[in-house]
Amino acid sequence: MTERKDLRAVILLCGAALALNLFGSFVAAKFNLPLFLDTGGTVFIAALGGYLPGIAVGFFTNLIKSFVEPAQMYFCSVSVAVAIITTFLARKGFFQSFGKALSTTAVLTVLTSTCDFLIKFFLKVSDVLEPIQNFGIDFTENFAYEFLDKGLAIAIAFCLIRFVSPQTKKFFRHLGRKQSPLPDEMKHFADEQHYLSSSLRTKMLVILTLSSLLLSFSVSLISFLLFKDFSRDDRIKTVDGLVAVMVNEINPALVDDYIYYGSEDDRYKDTEEKFYALKNSNSDIKYLYVYRFSKRGCQVVFDLNTADMEGDKAGDFVELDKSARPYLDDLIAGRPIPPIIADDNFGYLLTLYKPVYDVNGKCQCYAAIDFSMNILNEYTRTFVIKLFALFLGCFVFVFAVGLVFIENNVILPVNTMAYCAQNFSYDSEESREENFRRLKDLKIQTGDEIENLYAALIRTTENILQYLEHLQHAKSVVADMQVRVSAMDEIAYKDSLTGVKNKAAYDREIAALNEKISEGTAQFCIVMIDVNFLKRINDTYGHECGNKYLINACRLVCAVFGENRVYRIGGDEFVVILTDVLAPLGNYFVTEFNFEMNAKNSNESLQPWEKISAAIGVANYESDDKTAEEVFKRADAQMYENKLAMKANRRD
């Protein structure tokens, strides 16, 4: 009930502000004051309610005034600009005291006086208002009157704001929002999200701006093209009527006499005088003439003098204008040709040729008029200025409505939900309850998918809190099971004597390599190592020393190749699997292994079971290998060759 009451108060205030603007404008017009008095309500509602109410009041003020004086609609962009500047200054605290409020007068005056003067200037050029020569207020006088007008508007607005209740002011500040007022710690986050490189607000504003501009540009372009076509067609109709008058004044039977006698014939003079009267009746008629076309060329029948050029004499042959040359065959044949629009040395002209037929249907000559199209450029420029002035105000109004909708229905709810989700703490039961209460206190009521998302977030969070203890218990159980599984895995795949991976782990790795081969992503190298003299050590020094001998050999292999890559697949057999970037380094590691092995063997201080002797072979995966076993076989074969070579070189 309270919210509805506040909403009614807002509507009444906006209506009162609009009425204040219209009343002030009526008083200024009634008493012929050099002031506008139509921005007091706009300043008041903008300082009180923000961008959208201020823009709406300013826009509709000019819209209503345009029903009486259409040209006022072109000034809606000025009223919209007043609302925007006032709102910006009000949010900076300029309306907290009367002195600071009046200090904004200069800013608004510079804005409005400049815009008003420019709009009036361009509109007066097109005679939308009184002619510009009767425009008695220059820019300095206009600035002085605007200063007085805006100072009075600001003073009235400041006084009216003092009568508005704090509850209504608070409601105005949250006008259009679909959720509860935000606490202080959430306001900054809702307005600015520095961690985002491209926020949703920016994307939606870009889409809103581009779509509005595209739509407005399309409508404006279509309006411009329609206006241009209409203006051109209107000029063609005008010229066609004038040429038709010329045709009626020409006697086709006398054309030969016109050419032969020229101005010596009274009938020629009489027709020529009528042509001069026709030319003088319209200032846009630049050239008026009558030609006869034949294979001999373009022969003059009539050619009127102009202020800057003397016409050709009757009977003279002249060169046809360049723009009409494509139609020369039609002109000789006496057929009608379309209007010609050209911009050449004679200016921007519309030329219309109309044939004059005798009683037998034969074309005796063509009556023609060159009509100035410069006025069309003036019309076009003026139309563009009007269209831009009208479009700017409408665009800002529509953009402001879209912006407020985006902020209140999308950006603010999403940002506040993101804040609550991002800062939700699960450290203790108290913090969980506090964060859940903060989320519920948002009370988002957009009535669309955003509200559904908010409700889903509430339900999800509530379920999370409800089952959090169960989840934590389950997590503890799972962690314990993972430890056990890891221990079992270690037992299952680790060699009990050496501590490296065993044959089962090796088989699993070979299966994985075979899958990579089938997928075409395999890159690996297999190193086969067979320890020599294990039986001799066992027989000579005992199995305990034999075990030490194997362990020492395994340590050397792990030191060179890395423990996680070493597998013990038999009593004295070890395999190393190098994958990915290490695969091409197999031979390097083998060389390093042989070097370390020889260094140990040459150390006389070591016991026999502390020395190492092993045959080694290496093989890289190649594209024609079908399985990893093929690579292993090549490594095993090379190891065997190495073992034979070592036996051949053995001295003991």
N, C-alpha and C positions, 0 to 999 in steps of 0.2 A: 504493500500500500504506500509506504514511504517513497519507494522508487518511482512509482507511477506519479505521485505528487511532484517529485523533483523533475520528472520528465515533462509534465505539464508546465512547470515553471520555466524550463528551458525553452519550450516551444513558444510560450507567451513572451519571453524575453527576446527571442529571435524575431517574433512578429512585431514586438514593440520597436526593436531596432530598425526593422524595415520600414515601419510606419514613420519613425523619426526621420529617416532619410527622405522619404517621399514628402513628408510635411515640410521639411526644410527646403527641399527643391521647389515646392509649390510657393512657399513664401518668397523665395528669391525671385521666381519668375513673376509673381503677382506684383511685387513692388519694384520690379526691374532693378534688383540689386546686382552689383558686380561680383557677387559671391555665388557659390554653388549650394552650400549648406546641405549637401547630400551625403556626407561621409561621417557624420557624428555617430549614427547608429552602427556603421561598419567598424569604426574605431572602438566603440564601446563593447560590442560583442566579440571582436577579435581579441581585445585585451583580456576579456573575461573568459571566453570559451575556447580560444585557440584558432588554428588555421581553418578548419572546415566550416564552423559556424560563421566566421568572419568573411570567408570567401563566398559562402552561400548568400549572405545578406548583401554584400557588395554586388555580386552577379545579378541577383534578382532585382535589386534596385534599378540597375540600368535596363534590365529586361522589361520591367513594368513601365519605366519612363519611355521606352522605345515605342510603346503603343500610341503615345501622343506625338513623340518626336523621334522618328526612326533612326536618325543619326546618333542618338544617345547610346544605341547599342554598341557603337564602335568605341565607346569610352569604358566599356565593362572591364577591359584589361587594366585600366588605371585603378578602378575600384578594387579589383582583385589584388593588385600590387600593394595598395594601401593596407588591405587586410593582412597580407603576408608580412610586410615590414612591421606593422603594429604588433602582430603576434610575436615576432622575433624579439622586438624590443621589450615587450611585456614580460617574456620569459627570462629576459636578462635583468629584470627588476626595475625597469624604468617607470612603472606605474605604482610603485610603492609610496611615492611622495609626489605632491603636486608640482614641485620644482623640477624634479627629474622627468615627470610626464611632459611638462611644457618644453623641456629641452629636446624632445623628439620632433617638435614642430618643424625645425629646419630640415630634418631628413625627409619627412613626408612632403614638405613644400618643394624641395629640389626635385623629388621624384614626380610629383603630380604636375607641377608647373611645366617641366620639360616635356613630359608625355602629352599633356593637354595641348601645349602649343604646337608640338609636331603633328598630332592627329588633326587638330583644327586647321593647320596650314595645308596639309594634304587634302583634307576634305573640302576646304574652301577653293583649292585649285580646281576641283571638279564641280564647283558650284552646288555642293550638297547643302552648305549653309550660304550665308550672304557672300557676295564676291569678295575676293581677298583685298581689293582696293578699299573696301569699306570696313576692313578689320581694324578698329581704332585702338585696340589694346596691344601694345608691343610686349616683348618678353619681360621687360623690367616691371611694367605695370602689372602684368599677369602674375609675376612672382610675388609682388606685394599683396595683391588680393588673395593669392593662394596661401600666403603666410598667415593672413588674418583668418581665412576660412579654416585652415587646418588647426590653428591655435584655438579657435572657438570650438571646433569639433573635439579636440583633445580635452579641453576644459569641461565640456559637457559630459564626455565619456568618463572622466575621472570622478566627477560628482555622482554620476549614476551608479558607478561600481560600488560606492560606499553604501548604497541602499540595498545591495544584494546580500542575502543572508549567507553566512559561512557554509551552511549545508548545501545551498544551491551552487556556491562557488566550487565546493568539493565535488559535487556531482558533475559540474561542467568540466572539471579537470579530468574526470574519468569517463567523459561522454563517449559512448560507442564501445566501451570495453565490455567484454563478455566474461569477466572473471573478477574476483575480489581484488581490492587494492593491494599492491605489493608491499612487503616489508622493505626496509631500507637496504638490507644486504642483498636483496634480489634485483633492485632497480637498475644498478649499473650493469649487471650481467644481462638483463633483458634488453638494455639499450645498445650495448656494445659487446661483441664477441671477438676479441682480438686473436683468438687461437684459430679462427677460420680464415682461410685465404680468400674464399668466395662464399659469402653468407647467402642464406635463402632470401633475406631481405633484398640484397643487391640483385640477385637473379630475377626476383619477381618484379622489382622496380624497373629493371632493364626491359623485361618482357612487357610490362605495362606501358612504359614510355615508347618503346618501339612500335607496339601494336597501336597505341593512340596516334602516334605520329604517322604511321603507315595508313591508318584509316582516314585521318584528317587530310593527309597529303593526297590520298586517292580521291576523296570527296572534293577537295579544293581543285585538283587537277581536272577532274570531270567538269566541275562548275566553270573553271576557266576555259576549257575547250568548248563547252556549250555556249558560254558567253561570247567567245571569239567567233565561233561559227555563226551565232545569231547576229552579231554585229556585222560580220562580213556579208551575210545574206541580206541584212537590212540595207546595207550600202548598195548592194547589187540591185535590189528592188528600186531604190531611189534613183540610181543612174539609169536603170531600164525605163523608168517613167519619163525621165528627162530626154533620153534619146528618142523615145516614142513621140514626144512633142516635136523634136526636130524632124522626124520622118513625116509627120503630118504637115509640116510647113514646106516640105520639098515637093515640087511638081515634077514627077519622073519624066514627063514629056519635055520639060525645059532644061534638062541636065546638059544636053549638047549646047544649048544657047548659053547656059551658065558658064560652061567651059570656054566657049568661043568669045563671048562678049565681056564676061566678067562684070566688073563694077560699072561698065558703061551702060549696062542694061538696068532700067529702073526696077524691073521685077527682081533682078539679082540683089539690088540695094535693099529692096523692101524685105526680102527673105533674110539678108544679112543683118539688118537692123533687129529683126525678131530673134535671130540667134544671139546677138549681143544682149538683148533684153533677158533672154533665157540664161545666158552666162552670168550676167550681173545679179540674177535672182538667187544665186547660190555661190557663196564664196569658196566652196570646195571644188567648183569646176575650174580646173587649171587650164585645160586646152579643149577647144570645141572645133571640130573640122568635119568636112565631107570629102571622101575620096572615091575615085573610080579606079577599079583594078582591071588590068588587062595584061596580055602577054608583053606589051610594051613597057609595063611598069605601073607605078602608083601615081595617078594623076590627080592634082588638086582640083576640087570643085569649090569648096569653101574652106578657109583657114583663118580663124579670127586672130586678131592681134592680142597680145597680152602685155602686161606691164614690163616684162623682161625680154620679150621676143616678138618680132614682127612676123605676122603670118605670111605664108607663101601665096603667090598670085594664082588666080584661077588659070588652069591649063598647064601649070608647071608640073614637071615630073619630079618626085621627091623619093628619097630612100625610105623604105618601110622600117618602122621601129623593129629592133631586134626581137622583142618579145612577141611580135605578131608574125614573124617570118615563118614559123612552123605551120601557120594556117594559110599561107599564100595561095596554095592550090584551091582551097575552099573559097577564098576571097575572089579569085579570078572566075571560079565557077558560079559565084553568086549564092553560095550556101551560107547559112548562119554559122557562126563560130561562138564558142563559150566565152564568158568574161575572162579577161586577162589581168592578173595581179602581178606586178613586177616592181622591183626596187632598183632603179638604174640611175643614169645621170640626170634624168628629169624628176627624180624623187620617187617616193613610194606611192604608186598610182594604180587605180583600177580603171582599166580601159574596156569599153564596151562598144562593139561594132554591131550595127543593126542594118540589114539590107533594105534598100528602097526598090520595090518592084513596080513596073509599069502595068498597064491593063492586060498586057499579054503574059504577065508573070515573069518577065525578064528583069534581072537585077541591073539597074542603071547606075547605082552608086551605093556607098555605105555612109551612114551618119555615125559619127563617133564622138565620144566624150572621154577625156582623161580626167578622172576624179581623184582628188587628193585623199589618201588613206592615212595621213598623219594623225587625224583626229582619232582614228581607231587605236593608234598607239597610246594616245592620251587616255582614251577610255579604258584600255587594257591596264595601263599603269595604275589608274585610279581604282579600278576594280580589284587589282591585286592588293593595293593598300587597304581597301575596305575589308577584303577577305582575310588579310593577315590580322588586322585589328580585331575583327570579330572572332577569328579562330583562336587567337592567343588567350582571350578571356575564357572562351568555352573550354579550351584545352586545359588550362590551369584548374578550372572548376572540376572538370571530369577527373583530372589527375589527382586532385586533392581528395575527392570522394573515393577513388580507387586506392589511394595511399592509406587513408584512414581505415578502410575495410581490410586491407592487407595487414596493417599493423595490429589491429584489434582482433581479427578473426584468425590470423595465421601466425604472424611473427611472434607476438607477445605470448600467446598460449604455448607455442612450440619452445620458445626460449625459456619460459618459466618451468615447463616440464623438464627440459634438458638440465636446467640448474638443479632441480630437486633430484633428478636421477644421478647427475654427476657428483653431487655432494651428499648422496645418501651414505650414511655411515652404519656399518654393522658391528662396530667394536663392542658395544654393550647394549643391553636391553633398553636402557634409558635413551640412548642416542637413536636406536631404531624407532622407538615410539615417537620421539621428537621429530625425526625426519618424515615419518609417515603422516604425522599430524600436519606438518608444513605442506606436504603434497595434497592432502585432502582440503586444506584451507584455501587452495587456489580457486576451487569452485568454478571451473571453466564450463560455460554454457553457451557455446557457439551454435548449437543445434545442427551440427554437420559432422563430417568425418573427424574433425579435430576433437570434438567432444567425445566421439566414440573412442578415439585414441586415448584420451584422458581417462575415460572409464575403464578401458582395458588396462592402462598403466596402474590404476588404483587396484583393480582386481589382481593383477599379476603381483604387485608389490605386497598386497595383503596375503596372497598365497605363499609368497616367498617367506614372509615373516612367520606365517603359521607353521610352515614345514621346515623352517631353518634348523631347528634342533635335530629333526630327523635326518636332514641332509648332512649336518655335521657329524652325526653318529655314523651314517652310511659312509661318509668320507673317511672316518677313522677306520671303519671295518675294511674298506677298500684299500687303504694305505697298508694295513696289516697284511692283507692278502697279497698285495704287490710285493711286500718284503719277502713273504714266503715263496711266492712264485719266482722272484728273482734269485732266492737262495736255491730253489730247486733247479732253476735254469742253469745256475752256476755249476751245480753238482752234475747235471745231465750233460753239459757240454764242455766240461773242463777235465783235462788230463790230471789224474791224481798225483803223478810223480813230478811232472815238470811245471804244472800250473797253467800251461797254455791250453788252447782249445783242442778238443779231441776229434776223433774220426766222425762222430755224429755231427759236430758243428761244421766240419769240413763238408760233409754230404749236403747239409742245409745250404751252405754257401754256394756249392756247385749247382744246386737246383736253382738258386736265385740268379746265378750267372747265365744258366740256360734260358731263363725267362727273358733276360736282357738281350740275349742273342736273338731270340725269336722276335723281340720288339725292335731290333736293329739299333739298340743303344749301348751295346756292350763295348767296354774298353778295359782290358785287364791283362795281367801278366802272371804266369805261374812259375814259381821257383821250387825245384825238387832238390832236397838235401838228404843224403844218406850217410850216416855216421859210420866210419871205418873202425875196425879193431875192437868192437864191443865184446865179441866172444873171447878175444885174447885177454882183455882186461878182466872179464868175469872169471876166466879159467886161471889166470895168473894171480890176481889180487883179490878175487872174491866178488860176489854180486853186489855187495855194498859199495865197493869202489866202482863197479860197473854202473850202478845207479848214479853215483857222483859224476862219472864220466858223461853220462847222458844229460844230466842236469847242466854241467858246464857247457856242453855243446849247445843245449837249448838257450842258455843265457847269451852265448855269443850270437846265435841267430836272432834272438830278440833285440839285442843291443844294436845290431845292424839294420834289421828290417822292421822293428817295432813289434811289441808283444801281441797287440791286437790283430796282427796279420799272420801269425804263426800257428800252424796246426800240427799236432803229432798224430800221424795216421797209421803208424806201425811201431814196432819195438825200437828200431833205430832210424826211422824215416820221418822227416819233417817236410811240410809243404808251406810255402809262403805265397799268399795271393795279394798282388798289388793291383789296385783299381784306380780308374779315372786318371788324374794328372800324374800319379806315381807309376802308371803302367809303363811308360817309355823308359823309366829309370832302372829297369830290371838288371841290365848288364852292369850299370854303375854300382848297384848294391852288391852284385856278385863279386865284382872286383874288390870292393871294400871288405867283403867277407873273407875272401882269400888272403887279403893283406893281413887282416887281424889274425886269421888262423895261422898263417906262417910266422907271425910275430910270436904267438904263443908257443908254437912248436920249437922255435929257435931259443926259447928261454930255458936254459939248463937247470935253473933253480926249481922248476915245476916238476911235480910228480907225474908219472905217465898218465894217470887218470885226470890230471889237471890240464893236460895238453889236448888238443883237438885235431882230429883228422876226419875230413868228410868230403865226399864227392858231391858236386853241385851241378845242376842243369837249369836252364831258363828258357821259356818259350812265351812269345806274345800272341795274343788273340789276333787272328787275321780274318778278313772278310769272308773267306771261303770255308771257315770252320763252322761245322754244323752244331757242335756241342763243346762244352768246356772240357769234356774228357779227351777230345782230340788235342787240345792245347796241353793237357797234362801228359799225354803220351809223348809229345815232342820233348817236353821238359825232362821226362823220365829217361827217354832215349839219350838225350844229351848228358844227363847225369851219369848214365851207364858208361858212355864213352869216356867221360872224365874219370870214372872209377877205374876203367881199364888202363887209362894212361897213368894214373897214380900207381897202380900195381906194377906197371912196366918200369917205372922209375924208382920203385921202392928198393932200398938198400938193406933192409933187415930181414 
